[in-house]
Amino acid sequence: MKSYEVYVLVNRQNRRFIGAAEDAQEELKIHNRGEFKWTAQFKPWTLEWVSQPMSRRDADRLEAKLKPFKTNSSALHNLLDEA
């Protein structure tokens, strides 16, 4: 069974991107190569946080829970501490 990681990327302007993938490190490389339309214009990205491996369903739920807080750094970090 495949496992997934939820990850948070941040750039120099403090923009955040939250996603889920089988390999967060590989996704970071793809984002920094400019292969994703939305994140290409805001690169370079660094990995701010990565979850433990989990099922796709759990990863989708956690990603959905975190996304509304991507512009509120303190609330996001509180949620990450709980995850």
Phi and psi in degrees as a GROMACS rama.xvg file:
@    title "Ramachandran Plot"
@    xaxis  label "Phi"
@    yaxis  label "Psi"
@TYPE xy
-72.4672  149.109  LYS-2
-119.746  155.523  SER-3
-129.162  154.201  TYR-4
-120.63  139.136  GLU-5
-93.798  138.028  VAL-6
-135.901  155.953  TYR-7
-122.948  123.714  VAL-8
-103.594  149.546  LEU-9
-138.084  148.033  VAL-10
-118.331  -175.943  ASN-11
-64.8866  -25.8291  ARG-12
-87.4643  7.99249  GLN-13
67.9253  23.7228  ASN-14
-77.7345  148.092  ARG-15
-123.345  149.402  ARG-16
-129.566  133.125  PHE-17
-118.529  129.174  ILE-18
-148.535  179.58  GLY-19
-135.968  140.688  ALA-20
-158.524  165.929  ALA-21
-68.758  -31.9861  GLU-22
-140.499  103.306  ASP-23
-62.9173  -36.6678  ALA-24
-63.3135  -40.7104  GLN-25
-67.7177  -39.5645  GLU-26
-61.69  -39.6966  GLU-27
-58.4256  -44.7318  LEU-28
-60.6754  -41.5933  LYS-29
-65.5096  -42.4472  ILE-30
-60.9955  -43.0274  HIS-31
-75.3212  -17.1693  ASN-32
-81.588  -8.32487  ARG-33
82.5887  22.5923  GLY-34
-81.9528  -12.9111  GLU-35
-104.912  125.699  PHE-36
-54.868  -49.5083  LYS-37
-68.1871  -40.6855  TRP-38
-86.3576  -14.7403  THR-39
-58.0747  -40.9154  ALA-40
-75.3187  -9.57381  GLN-41
-113.645  9.47437  PHE-42
-72.1213  159.754  LYS-43
-84.3606  152.698  PRO-44
-109.017  150.667  TRP-45
-125.055  155.243  THR-46
-83.5231  116.325  LEU-47
-90.5786  -34.5391  GLU-48
-159.579  145.485  TRP-49
-137.94  135.641  VAL-50
-77.8795  172.168  SER-51
-71.9366  155.476  GLN-52
-59.9564  142.586  PRO-53
-152.498  174.242  MET-54
-68.6354  160.743  SER-55
-59.7405  -41.1204  ARG-56
-61.5896  -46.2718  ARG-57
-66.0703  -38.2844  ASP-58
-64.1697  -42.4861  ALA-59
-62.3857  -40.4322  ASP-60
-64.918  -45.593  ARG-61
-66.0314  -42.3638  LEU-62
-58.4087  -45.7853  GLU-63
-63.972  -34.8106  ALA-64
-69.1989  -36.7084  LYS-65
-82.1031  -35.3265  LEU-66
-53.2549  -41.1936  LYS-67
-62.3305  -15.2121  PRO-68
-105.127  10.1272  PHE-69
-65.4352  -21.5447  LYS-70
-96.9284  -3.65489  THR-71
-113.421  89.4149  ASN-72
-56.0159  -45.667  SER-73
-67.6506  -41.2581  SER-74
-66.0443  -40.1867  ALA-75
-62.0438  -45.2915  LEU-76
-65.6311  -33.4366  HIS-77
-62.6426  -43.4312  ASN-78
-65.8319  -39.2518  LEU-79
-65.3462  -35.4936  LEU-80
-64.4288  -30.3906  ASP-81
-80.9369  -26.9389  GLU-82
